[in-house]
Amino acid sequence: MNKPAERIADLGGAVADFAVAGPRIDCIFGRELLKLDKNTGDILLRRTVFEKDGLSRKLIARGGELFVYDFCTLHIFRREDFEPLWSRQLGEDLSSDICGMAVDKNAVYCSIRNGKLMALDRQSYLMRENLVSGSSMWSVKVYGNGLLCGTVNGKLLDIDKSSLTVKRELALGKKNIASLLAGGGILYAAGQDGRLFKIDPDTLEVLAQVKNAHKKMFRLAGVYGDAIITVSHPCSEIAFWDRGSMERTQLLSVPLKLSGRAVIDVDRLYISSRNIPGIDMLRLDLTN
């Protein structure tokens, strides 16, 4: 099914990453941080914070702060006005750049290429680190008192946050576990081999799996009602999966390209892509 999306914000170029909270969207656009009205797309605030343009930067919003990683550097900004609060280079080059990030009320967790995990205390800015894997981790998710990480060589790691050590691991395949989603006491994982997994996070038991969920790389966008939603930018596909049976209930064709970001906010799916000059929005309550 072809489904047109609405252009919420026309910025004239691709957005690297964004977060939705309340009535606002915070996004990375070129060298700037922008604050947008999520309904009108109006620019409420903009501030130049980077020296160069880049599309590989990632952003997480938590409380009154924005956490951004840019290659090897981690930045923290005040969310209200984008005032820089803290910045540090965690690596040196492509062998030590930041691959993934998660945030809780106490710390920022960054996975570094080739298996290192670093934790920054949000109050003292003291850093802890440990080598937890022989493989890079692109997906990092806070779950309960621990971290769940997906590795490039197909493993799911259950990591103790306090000691940064691996408690358990589950081999899901041999290719990258690039995206994780927790919801309703269940963990969902997206594999670069095209498989979509449903996992009990307490026992690390695979409850179900779907082969060939998408033909190319895909990510988990979130939960909407009784469905989980996956997005494959290379395939220009958005898929709905029944959370119980894991059967695909709907497949939408939306023009996308290479990579981007997808965020569910209530009944809307906000999406960025290399071919979208800003941010688009799909009304999920009108997709049936």
Secondary structure, DSSP 8 states (H G I E B T S, - for coil): -B---EEEEE-SS--SEEEEETTEEEEEETTEEEEEETTT--EEEEEE--SS--S--EEEEETTEEEEEETTEEEEEETTT--EEEEEE--SSTTS-EEEEEE-SSEEEEEETTTEEEEEETTT--EEEEE--SS-EEEEEEETTEEEEEETTSEEEEEETTTTEEEEEEE--SS-EEEEEEETTEEEEEETTS-EEEEETTTTEEEEEETTSSSS--EEEEEETTEEEEEETTTTEEEEEETTT--EEEEEE----S-EEEEEETTEEEEEETT-SEEEEEEGGG--
